[in-house]
Amino acid sequence: MRRLAVYCGSSMGADPAFADTARALGRGMAARGIGLVYGGGRLGLMGVVADAVLEAGGEAYGVIPQALVDLEVAHTGLTELHLVANMHERKALMTDLTDAFVAIPGGIGTLDELFEAWSWNALGYHAKPFALLNVHGFWDGMIGFLDHVTASGFMSPARRAQLLVAEDIEGVIEMLDLAIGAAERKMVW
């Protein structure tokens, strides 16, 4: 894996474990030579993960709409900061720049990004894997709901199985690496 898109909150959240995980994820990515692709902000968990990557000597690529730059929330110390017109362009460019996606705790923007990446995968726009890093059970309720959606016949078990879930950083990186390898093997054959 060359680059990993991290979807996460523009706020810190209520549990200090969220920021600790964002920091550890950023350091772990840099140690493995995995570049960060993210929303380009300096606030909340977004800023924490970017700062951790950069402080550990890694590369951080941000993609941010001009409107957010105008609000002065852009991170100015990144390897590259891509300015786009809107959120649609942001998500499309992030998808182009990354090899895989992971969601750590966040709110509606994080959910939007995760579900759009999953939808685009389902439509065949990309074959990149995606995962949840389930920090302190943060995603448990959503995982249960997605299982309910599947049991109710609105999602196939195969589609549901695409959303990888890990409890720790090592596990999520290993799962995504394996999924990338499997996708590449399918493309070759």
Secondary structure as GFF3:
##gff-version 3
##sequence-region A 1 189
A	DSSP	beta_strand	3	7	.	.	.	ID=ss1
A	DSSP	alpha_helix	16	31	.	.	.	ID=ss2
A	DSSP	beta_strand	35	38	.	.	.	ID=ss3
A	DSSP	alpha_helix	44	55	.	.	.	ID=ss4
A	DSSP	beta_strand	60	65	.	.	.	ID=ss5
A	DSSP	alpha_helix	66	70	.	.	.	ID=ss6
A	DSSP	beta_strand	80	84	.	.	.	ID=ss7
A	DSSP	alpha_helix	87	97	.	.	.	ID=ss8
A	DSSP	beta_strand	100	103	.	.	.	ID=ss9
A	DSSP	alpha_helix	108	122	.	.	.	ID=ss10
A	DSSP	beta_strand	130	133	.	.	.	ID=ss11
A	DSSP	three_ten_helix	135	137	.	.	.	ID=ss12
A	DSSP	alpha_helix	140	151	.	.	.	ID=ss13
A	DSSP	alpha_helix	157	161	.	.	.	ID=ss14
A	DSSP	beta_strand	163	166	.	.	.	ID=ss15
A	DSSP	alpha_helix	169	188	.	.	.	ID=ss16
###
